[in-house]
Amino acid sequence: MNDATTKSVGLAYLFWFLFGGLGIHRFYLGRTKSAVVMLLLFVIGTLTAGVIIGVPMLAVVLIWWMIDAFLIPGIVGQHNMASQAA
C-alpha cells in the first residue's frame, strides 16, 4: 500500500470536527463533488441566513455533517482498499 495515498480515520474526523460544515473532510477523502456542494450550501446558507432563505440550507448541512460522522470509517476503508489494489 502506498502511504502517500492512504487516508487516516483520525485525520478525517479532525477535519470533520473542525471544518465539517465546509466539507473539508470530504475534500481530504477525495469526495470532491460532494465537498463542493457542501461548501456551497454552507456559504450560500450563511450569507442568506439573515433573510431566512439560508436557514434550510444550513439545516441540510448540519444533518449531512452528522451523518458523515457515521460514514467516515467506511469512506476511508473504501479509499484505502482501492489504493491498495492499484
SEVOKE-92679 format. One record per residue (C-alpha): z, x, y; residue in three letters; residue number from 1. Coordinates in Angstrom, 1 decimal, decimal comma. Each point is the difference from the previous one (the first is absolute). Layout:
N
PT / Z / X / Y / ALA / NUM
...
END
This chain:
86
PT / 0,0 / 0,0 / 0,0 / MET / 1
PT / -0,9 / 1,3 / 3,4 / ASN / 2
PT / 3,2 / 0,2 / 2,1 / ASP / 3
PT / -2,1 / -0,4 / 3,2 / ALA / 4
PT / -1,0 / -3,5 / -1,0 / THR / 5
PT / 3,3 / -1,1 / -1,6 / THR / 6
PT / 1,9 / -2,6 / 2,0 / LYS / 7
PT / 3,8 / -0,3 / 0,2 / SER / 8
PT / 1,8 / -3,3 / -0,3 / VAL / 9
PT / 2,8 / 1,4 / 2,1 / GLY / 10
PT / -2,3 / 1,0 / 2,9 / LEU / 11
PT / -1,9 / -3,4 / -0,3 / ALA / 12
PT / 3,4 / -1,8 / 0,4 / TYR / 13
PT / 0,9 / 2,2 / 2,9 / LEU / 14
PT / -3,2 / -0,9 / 1,8 / PHE / 15
PT / 0,5 / -3,7 / -1,0 / TRP / 16
PT / 3,5 / -0,1 / 1,4 / PHE / 17
PT / -0,7 / 1,9 / 3,2 / LEU / 18
PT / -3,6 / -1,2 / 0,9 / PHE / 19
PT / -0,5 / -3,0 / -2,4 / GLY / 20
PT / -1,4 / -2,4 / 2,5 / GLY / 21
PT / -2,6 / 2,5 / 1,1 / LEU / 22
PT / -1,3 / 0,4 / -3,6 / GLY / 23
PT / 0,6 / 3,8 / 0,0 / ILE / 24
PT / 1,2 / -0,2 / -3,7 / HIS / 25
PT / -3,3 / -1,6 / -0,9 / ARG / 26
PT / -2,0 / 2,7 / 1,8 / PHE / 27
PT / 2,0 / 2,6 / -2,0 / TYR / 28
PT / -0,7 / -1,8 / -3,3 / LEU / 29
PT / -3,7 / -0,1 / 0,7 / GLY / 30
PT / -0,2 / -3,7 / 0,7 / ARG / 31
PT / -1,8 / 0,5 / 3,3 / THR / 32
PT / -1,6 / -3,5 / 0,4 / LYS / 33
PT / 3,2 / -1,9 / -0,5 / SER / 34
PT / 1,8 / 2,6 / 2,1 / ALA / 35
PT / -2,4 / -0,7 / 2,9 / VAL / 36
PT / 0,5 / -3,8 / -0,4 / VAL / 37
PT / 3,7 / 0,4 / 0,0 / MET / 38
PT / -0,1 / 2,3 / 3,1 / LEU / 39
PT / -2,3 / -2,4 / 1,9 / LEU / 40
PT / 2,2 / -3,0 / -0,9 / LEU / 41
PT / 3,1 / 1,9 / 1,3 / PHE / 42
PT / -1,6 / 1,2 / 3,2 / VAL / 43
PT / -1,7 / -3,3 / 0,9 / ILE / 44
PT / 3,1 / -2,0 / -1,1 / GLY / 45
PT / 2,2 / 2,2 / 2,2 / THR / 46
PT / -2,3 / -0,2 / 3,0 / LEU / 47
PT / -0,3 / -3,8 / -0,3 / THR / 48
PT / 3,6 / -0,9 / -1,1 / ALA / 49
PT / 1,0 / -0,9 / 3,6 / GLY / 50
PT / -2,5 / -2,9 / -0,1 / VAL / 51
PT / 1,1 / -1,1 / -3,5 / ILE / 52
PT / -3,4 / 0,7 / -1,5 / ILE / 53
PT / 1,1 / 3,3 / -1,5 / GLY / 54
PT / 3,2 / -1,3 / -1,7 / VAL / 55
PT / -1,9 / -1,2 / -3,1 / PRO / 56
PT / -1,8 / 3,3 / -0,2 / MET / 57
PT / 3,3 / 1,9 / 0,1 / LEU / 58
PT / 1,4 / -2,4 / -2,6 / ALA / 59
PT / -2,9 / 0,9 / -2,3 / VAL / 60
PT / 0,6 / 3,7 / 0,5 / VAL / 61
PT / 3,8 / -0,4 / -0,7 / LEU / 62
PT / -0,7 / -1,9 / -3,3 / ILE / 63
PT / -2,7 / 2,6 / -1,0 / TRP / 64
PT / 2,4 / 2,8 / 0,8 / TRP / 65
PT / 2,7 / -1,5 / -2,2 / MET / 66
PT / -2,5 / -0,6 / -2,9 / ILE / 67
PT / -1,1 / 3,6 / 0,3 / ASP / 68
PT / 3,5 / 1,1 / -0,9 / ALA / 69
PT / -0,7 / -1,2 / -3,5 / PHE / 70
PT / -3,6 / 1,2 / -0,2 / LEU / 71
PT / 0,5 / 3,6 / 1,1 / ILE / 72
PT / 1,0 / 1,4 / -3,4 / PRO / 73
PT / -3,1 / -1,6 / -1,7 / GLY / 74
PT / -2,4 / 1,2 / 2,7 / ILE / 75
PT / 1,4 / 3,5 / -0,3 / VAL / 76
PT / -0,3 / -0,1 / -3,7 / GLY / 77
PT / -3,6 / -1,2 / 0,1 / GLN / 78
PT / -0,9 / 2,6 / 2,5 / HIS / 79
PT / 1,6 / 2,8 / -2,0 / ASN / 80
PT / -1,6 / -1,1 / -3,2 / MET / 81
PT / -3,4 / -0,2 / 1,6 / ALA / 82
PT / 0,4 / 3,5 / 1,5 / SER / 83
PT / 1,2 / 1,3 / -3,4 / GLN / 84
PT / -3,1 / -1,4 / -1,7 / ALA / 85
PT / -2,4 / 1,5 / 2,5 / ALA / 86
END
